[in-house]
Amino acid sequence: MKEYLFIFRGGDDPGMRESPAMMQAHLMKWKHWIDAIAAEGKYITGQPLTTAGKVVYGKKIKITDGPYAEGKEMIGGYFLIKAGSLDEAVEMSKGCPGFEYDGSVEVREIMQVTL
């Protein structure tokens, strides 16, 4: 099996921050989805990300505050999973609870590098 990265963008309803019950219900959907992937032995790890951070770039190593992007483009978290193919990984991504709030999942194969 190959490893794939799910990169989550958007999918956050501002109303959830104001309603603990709504937030808890949404988090339970994430838990059930993760549990289903883990039950198949295909979940490796994953975490949400905070909005705080820095961007480091360029030959002269510049550092800026960020990342700043529109809410729907902000990376909110990631999963590392195992799947037999890209198509299988894409199929697994379709269960993402973030889709309820117009979120997206970028599915990328992890390149195996041997040194």
KOLPALO-610151 format. One record per residue: z, y, x of N, C-alpha, C in turn; residue in three letters. Coordinates in pm, whole numbers, padded with zeros to 5 digits, always signed. Atoms other than C-alpha are relative to their C-alpha. Layout:
<recs>
ZYXZYXZYXALA ...
</recs>
This chain:
<recs>
+00000-00118+00083+00000+00000+00000+00000+00125+00087MET +00005-00128-00070-00065+00355+00106+00108+00092-00057LYS -00096-00100+00047+00168+00653+00076-00076+00122-00049GLU +00059-00118+00061+00086+00954-00139+00109+00104-00024TYR -00089-00111+00025+00243+01294-00182-00038+00064-00132LEU +00018-00078+00122+00284+01453-00525+00058+00137+00030PHE -00047-00137-00019+00310+01831-00493+00001+00064-00139ILE -00016-00054+00135+00445+01992-00810-00008+00152+00001PHE +00013-00146+00015+00341+02343-00913+00024+00036-00146ARG -00022-00050+00135+00452+02544-01214+00083-00097-00081GLY -00070+00094+00088+00580+02351-01513+00143+00038-00029GLY -00135-00047+00025+00889+02564-01559-00003+00094-00119ASP -00011-00086+00117+00973+02712-01899+00120+00091+00018ASP -00113-00092-00018+01185+03027-01864+00113-00023-00100PRO -00103+00027+00100+01370+02926-02181+00100-00105+00044GLY -00091+00104-00049+01519+02629-01997+00118+00060+00074MET -00109-00063-00075+01723+02860-01777+00107+00056-00094ARG -00092-00060+00097+01881+03009-02089+00067-00104-00088GLU -00054+00105+00086+01951+02678-02262+00039-00123+00083SER -00042+00118-00076+02162+02419-02077-00043-00131-00067PRO +00040+00122+00070+02078+02161-02346-00148-00030+00023ALA +00143+00018-00024+01704+02218-02302-00024-00044+00145MET +00013+00036-00141+01740+02198-01923+00041-00146+00021MET -00047+00138-00016+01940+01873-01947-00101-00099-00056GLN +00100+00089+00060+01682+01716-02179-00123-00013+00090ALA +00116+00003-00089+01401+01812-01942+00030-00079+00127HIS -00039+00075-00120+01589+01678-01638+00007-00150-00027LEU -00004+00143+00035+01641+01348-01820-00140-00060-00005MET +00139+00048+00000+01264+01319-01867-00045-00028+00145LYS +00032+00022-00141+01225+01359-01490+00069-00127+00051TRP -00075+00118-00045+01496+01097-01431-00066-00128-00050LYS +00064+00120+00056+01326+00845-01663-00132-00029+00071HIS +00128+00018-00070+00990+00903-01492+00024-00055+00140TRP -00033+00048-00135+01142+00860-01145+00049-00144-00006ILE -00053+00135+00013+01333+00550-01258-00112-00102-00025ASP +00111+00091+00029+01010+00395-01392-00082-00028+00126ALA +00074+00019-00125+00828+00452-01061+00083-00083+00098ILE -00089+00074-00092+01130+00325-00864+00010-00147-00041ALA -00010+00138+00047+01150+00011-01082-00118-00084+00046ALA +00118+00069-00052+00800-00076-00959+00002-00008+00153GLU -00010+00000-00146+00917-00028-00598-00095+00097+00066GLY +00101-00091-00052+00680+00266-00553+00053+00142+00027LYS -00059-00132-00025+00917+00565-00532+00067-00004+00137TYR -00061-00007-00133+01010+00661-00174+00108+00107+00002ILE -00096-00111+00002+01177+01002-00207-00063+00119-00071THR +00049-00123+00060+01144+01344-00364+00115+00096-00023GLY -00101-00103+00022+01329+01670-00412-00064+00124-00060GLN +00047-00133+00040+01295+02001-00591+00018+00096+00117PRO -00010-00101-00104+01252+02309-00373+00055+00129-00059LEU -00045-00131+00045+01427+02644-00397-00116+00098+00013THR +00106-00101-00012+01222+02962-00426+00013+00079+00129THR -00020-00073-00126+01367+03100-00100-00077-00069+00112ALA +00069+00059-00113+01174+03050+00221-00062+00105+00089GLY +00072-00084-00095+00974+03195+00508-00136-00065+00025LYS +00130+00050-00040+00611+03160+00610-00019+00035+00148VAL +00019-00017-00144+00544+03113+00984-00147-00030+00027VAL +00144+00019-00018+00184+03160+01097-00054+00078+00119TYR +00076-00075-00099-00066+03277+01356+00034-00032+00145GLY -00018+00024-00143-00107+03259+01732+00120+00075+00056LYS -00112-00080-00048+00155+03530+01778+00129-00032-00076LYS -00114+00048+00077+00397+03344+01547+00063+00114-00081ILE -00051-00100+00092+00447+03592+01266+00083-00071-00107LYS -00087+00056+00104+00719+03533+01009+00011+00102-00112ILE -00014-00088+00115+00717+03676+00659+00091-00067-00103THR -00074+00056+00113+00940+03634+00357-00100-00067-00091ASP +00088+00069+00093+00799+03401+00101+00043-00144-00011GLY +00134-00025+00050+00631+03197-00013+00004+00071-00135PRO +00008-00068+00128+00537+03430-00295-00135-00029-00060TYR +00121+00032+00074+00284+03319-00547+00032+00016-00147ALA -00026-00001+00143+00240+03336-00921+00078-00124-00035GLU -00086+00111+00039+00486+03110-01099-00074-00132-00013GLY +00074+00125+00020+00219+02857-01188-00053-00057+00131LYS +00048+00046-00129+00114+02835-00821+00112-00036+00097GLU -00115+00024-00087+00464+02812-00668+00028-00150+00008MET -00035+00141-00017+00541+02469-00522+00147-00016-00035ILE -00137+00017+00048+00852+02349-00702+00068-00125+00053GLY -00059+00122-00052+00903+02010-00540-00106-00100+00039GLY +00093+00102-00048+00750+01690-00415+00058-00140-00025TYR -00036+00143-00005+00759+01309-00439-00084-00062+00110PHE +00075+00088-00088+00653+01059-00178+00003-00136-00067LEU +00008+00127+00074+00531+00742-00349-00094-00096+00074ILE +00092+00101-00050+00345+00420-00270-00094-00039-00114LYS +00098+00045+00099+00026+00317-00449-00111-00074+00072ALA +00109+00078-00057-00264+00082-00393-00126+00081+00025GLY +00120-00083-00015-00524+00360-00425+00030+00140-00052SER -00012-00136+00052-00572+00727-00497-00004-00001-00153LEU +00009+00007+00145-00673+00637-00853+00132-00046-00062ASP -00128+00046+00050-00347+00448-00902+00104+00111+00011GLU -00095-00110-00017-00147+00742-00763-00023+00109-00105ALA +00033-00099+00103-00329+00982-00997+00050-00048-00136VAL -00047+00056+00127-00252+00752-01290+00151+00013-00011GLU -00146-00013-00001+00117+00750-01192+00042+00145-00023MET -00036-00142+00014+00118+01132-01176-00008+00049-00144SER +00019-00044+00138+00017+01155-01541+00128+00000-00083LYS -00127+00001+00071+00378+01089-01644+00088+00121+00029GLY -00081-00115-00043+00500+01417-01490+00045+00085-00118CYS -00051-00084+00109+00728+01605-01733-00041+00147+00013PRO +00042-00139-00017+00606+01936-01586-00126+00035-00078GLY +00121-00027+00078+00280+01897-01780+00033+00063-00135PHE -00040-00058+00129+00474+01990-02096+00001+00153+00006GLU -00006-00144-00018+00497+02343-01953-00114+00050+00087TYR +00123-00040-00067+00146+02364-01809+00009-00007+00152ASP -00009+00020-00143+00247+02246-01462-00115-00084+00052GLY +00103+00083-00060+00024+02061-01219+00060-00087+00109SER -00039+00090-00109+00052+01775-00971-00121-00016+00091VAL +00104+00025-00100-00156+01772-00655+00034-00134+00064GLU -00021+00134-00055-00196+01413-00535-00078-00010+00131VAL +00062+00006-00132-00264+01369-00163+00041-00127+00072ARG -00031+00118-00081-00289+01057+00051+00057+00045+00134GLU -00059-00026-00131-00069+01057+00359-00086-00069+00105ILE +00083+00057-00106-00289+01007+00665+00087-00077+00100MET -00073+00081-00096-00165+00728+00888-00051+00032+00140GLN +00036-00037-00137-00162+00841+01250+00077-00090+00096VAL -00066+00079-00103-00090+00615+01542-00016+00071+00133THR +00003-00070-00129+00000+00767+01876+00016-00098+00113LEU 
</recs>
